[in-house]
Amino acid sequence: MLDQLAMALANALAKLIGQQQIGLNTSDVKADLKIELDLDLDFLIHLSDEELITTLKNKRFNNPVIELLSKLFFEIGKNEISLIQKKETLKKSILFIHYLNKTDKTYSVERQNLLNSMNII
């Protein structure tokens, strides 16, 4: 299940990163994940931080999957038109990075760069 989840998240991330060239809408990616994995990103975005971490733990998401979620939320947040949605989505991405930094034994330059790029937005 986690392999399928990681693959679907990686595909969604690839679609979002390439969307500037092909005009893909973030709602299309969200809908795909809802259909493929029963993963409702809008629902996750509106959870409190504690509820979100608990939900991820209950679904037994491992650190690589949470890192993919962080990247996905970052890409979605960058493309949100609503400033409120942008802020909420990027906050969740930052939450994931802080969670990973606390729980993962390996320092990640990539995560730090992602965090730094969010401070610019």
Phi, psi and chi 1 to 4 in degrees:
 res  aa     phi    psi   chi1   chi2   chi3   chi4
   1 MET       -  -44.4  171.2   62.4 -179.0      -
   2 LEU   -65.3  -34.9  -75.1  177.8      -      -
   3 ASP   -64.1  -42.7  -70.8  -20.8      -      -
   4 GLN   -64.1  -41.8  178.1 -172.7    8.3      -
   5 LEU   -63.1  -47.7  176.8   63.2      -      -
   6 ALA   -60.7  -41.8      -      -      -      -
   7 MET   -64.6  -43.9 -176.7   70.1   81.6      -
   8 ALA   -65.9  -40.4      -      -      -      -
   9 LEU   -66.6  -40.6  -70.3  173.5      -      -
  10 ALA   -63.1  -40.9      -      -      -      -
  11 ASN   -64.3  -42.4  -72.4  -22.9      -      -
  12 ALA   -63.3  -41.3      -      -      -      -
  13 LEU   -63.0  -43.4 -175.0   59.0      -      -
  14 ALA   -61.7  -40.0      -      -      -      -
  15 LYS   -63.0  -43.8  -74.7  179.5 -173.7  176.1
  16 LEU   -67.1  -40.3  -79.6  172.7      -      -
  17 ILE   -65.0  -36.4  -70.0  172.0      -      -
  18 GLY   -85.9   -2.3      -      -      -      -
  19 GLN   -65.3  -26.7   82.8  174.2   -3.7      -
  20 GLN   -60.9  -33.6  -71.0   82.2   17.5      -
  21 GLN   -80.0  -33.4  -68.6   81.4   23.1      -
  22 ILE  -111.0   -3.5   60.7  172.9      -      -
  23 GLY    75.4   26.4      -      -      -      -
  24 LEU   -71.0  140.7 -176.6   68.1      -      -
  25 ASN   -91.9  143.1 -168.5  -39.0      -      -
  26 THR   -62.2  -29.8   57.0      -      -      -
  27 SER   -65.5  -28.5   60.8      -      -      -
  28 ASP   -64.7  -43.2  -64.4  -24.2      -      -
  29 VAL   -66.3  -43.1  172.2      -      -      -
  30 LYS   -59.6  -42.9  -70.2  177.5 -176.5  179.8
  31 ALA   -64.8  -40.3      -      -      -      -
  32 ASP   -60.0  -44.6  -71.5  -12.3      -      -
  33 LEU   -67.4  -35.6  -71.7  173.0      -      -
  34 LYS   -64.0  -42.3  177.5   81.9  169.9  132.3
  35 ILE   -73.2  -48.3  -67.9  167.4      -      -
  36 GLU   -70.6  -40.7  -70.7  178.0   36.3      -
  37 LEU  -123.3    0.8  -59.8  171.3      -      -
  38 ASP    53.8   41.7 -167.1   28.3      -      -
  39 LEU  -112.8  107.6 -173.4   63.5      -      -
  40 ASP   -95.7   99.3 -172.7  -16.5      -      -
  41 LEU   -65.3  -35.9  -64.1 -175.3      -      -
  42 ASP   -63.4  -38.5  -72.3  -36.5      -      -
  43 PHE   -63.0  -46.0  171.6   75.8      -      -
  44 LEU   -62.4  -38.6  -65.8  177.5      -      -
  45 ILE   -62.6  -34.0  -70.9  167.4      -      -
  46 HIS   -89.1   -1.5  -68.8   96.8      -      -
  47 LEU   -74.7  153.2  -68.3  175.4      -      -
  48 SER   -67.2  163.3   71.7      -      -      -
  49 ASP   -57.8  -44.1  -68.0   -8.2      -      -
  50 GLU   -64.1  -44.0  -63.8   78.4   25.1      -
  51 GLU   -64.0  -38.0  -69.8  171.7  -35.0      -
  52 LEU   -65.5  -47.5  179.8   56.3      -      -
  53 ILE   -62.8  -41.8  -64.9  -60.7      -      -
  54 THR   -61.5  -42.4  -60.2      -      -      -
  55 THR   -61.6  -44.4  -60.8      -      -      -
  56 LEU   -64.0  -40.4  -62.0 -179.2      -      -
  57 LYS   -65.4  -42.3  -73.7  179.0 -178.9  177.5
  58 ASN   -63.6  -33.0  -72.1  -17.3      -      -
  59 LYS   -82.3   -0.8  -71.2 -177.6  175.0  -84.3
  60 ARG    59.9   38.8  -59.1 -174.1 -169.3  -85.9
  61 PHE   -70.5  129.6  -74.7    8.7      -      -
  62 ASN   -88.9  173.9   59.2   20.5      -      -
  63 ASN   -60.2  -42.0  -75.6   -5.5      -      -
  64 PRO   -60.5  -36.1  -26.7   35.5      -      -
  65 VAL   -69.2  -41.4  168.6      -      -      -
  66 ILE   -65.5  -35.4  -65.8  171.9      -      -
  67 GLU   -65.3  -40.1 -169.6  156.1  -10.0      -
  68 LEU   -63.1  -40.4  -78.7  170.1      -      -
  69 LEU   -61.1  -40.9  -87.9  175.3      -      -
  70 SER   -60.6  -45.7  176.8      -      -      -
  71 LYS   -64.4  -40.4  -67.4  174.0 -174.5  176.1
  72 LEU   -64.3  -46.1 -174.1   63.1      -      -
  73 PHE   -63.2  -36.6  -84.3   53.9      -      -
  74 PHE   -61.5  -48.6  171.9   70.2      -      -
  75 GLU   -64.3  -39.9  -69.8  -61.7  -34.4      -
  76 ILE   -64.7  -44.9  -69.9  170.6      -      -
  77 GLY   -60.8  -40.6      -      -      -      -
  78 LYS   -59.9  -32.4  -80.4 -167.1  -28.5 -173.9
  79 ASN   -97.3   -1.5  -65.3  -60.4      -      -
  80 GLU   -68.5  139.1  -76.0  -70.4  -10.9      -
  81 ILE   -83.5  -42.9  -65.0  169.9      -      -
  82 SER   -71.0  126.8  161.4      -      -      -
  83 LEU   -63.8  -33.4  -69.6  177.7      -      -
  84 ILE   -65.7  -47.0  -65.8  169.6      -      -
  85 GLN   -63.2  -41.8  -79.4  -64.1  102.6      -
  86 LYS   -58.0  -48.9  179.2 -175.9  -69.9  -83.4
  87 LYS   -62.2  -47.7 -179.2 -179.7  173.4 -176.7
  88 GLU   -62.9  -41.7  -71.4  -57.8  -48.1      -
  89 THR   -68.2  -44.0  -54.3      -      -      -
  90 LEU   -66.8  -34.6  -67.7  174.7      -      -
  91 LYS   -60.7  -38.7  -83.1  176.2   48.9 -180.0
  92 LYS   -68.5  -37.6  -63.6  -54.5 -178.5 -169.0
  93 SER   -62.3  -43.2 -177.5      -      -      -
  94 ILE   -63.6  -40.9  -68.3  168.7      -      -
  95 LEU   -56.9  -45.4  170.9   70.7      -      -
  96 PHE   -60.8  -42.3  -65.9  144.2      -      -
  97 ILE   -64.7  -44.2  -68.2  172.1      -      -
  98 HIS   -63.1  -40.6  -72.7  -55.8      -      -
  99 TYR   -60.3  -46.5  173.1   79.5      -      -
 100 LEU   -64.6  -40.0  -69.6  167.0      -      -
 101 ASN   -63.2  -30.8  -74.5  -18.5      -      -
 102 LYS   -80.1  -34.1  -74.6  171.4   60.5  175.3
 103 THR  -100.4  -22.8   60.7      -      -      -
 104 ASP   -89.9  135.7 -162.7   -4.4      -      -
 105 LYS   -79.9  -11.0  -65.4  177.1  179.2  155.0
 106 THR  -105.8  130.3  -54.0      -      -      -
 107 TYR   -73.1  138.5  176.2   77.9      -      -
 108 SER  -120.4  114.3  170.3      -      -      -
 109 VAL   -64.3  -38.0  172.5      -      -      -
 110 GLU   -61.0  -43.4 -173.5  177.9    2.1      -
 111 ARG   -63.8  -41.9  -81.0 -164.7  -54.8 -105.6
 112 GLN   -63.9  -39.8 -170.1   58.2   45.1      -
 113 ASN   -64.9  -38.4  -72.0  -20.2      -      -
 114 LEU   -63.0  -44.1 -175.2   62.3      -      -
 115 LEU   -62.2  -43.9 -166.1   57.3      -      -
 116 ASN   -62.4  -39.7  -69.0  -19.1      -      -
 117 SER   -68.9  -27.0   64.7      -      -      -
 118 MET   -71.7  -29.2  -81.6 -173.4 -109.8      -
 119 ASN   -69.4  -22.5  -71.0  -29.4      -      -
 120 ILE   -77.4  -34.2  -65.5  170.3      -      -
 121 ILE   -69.5      -  -66.5  178.2      -      -
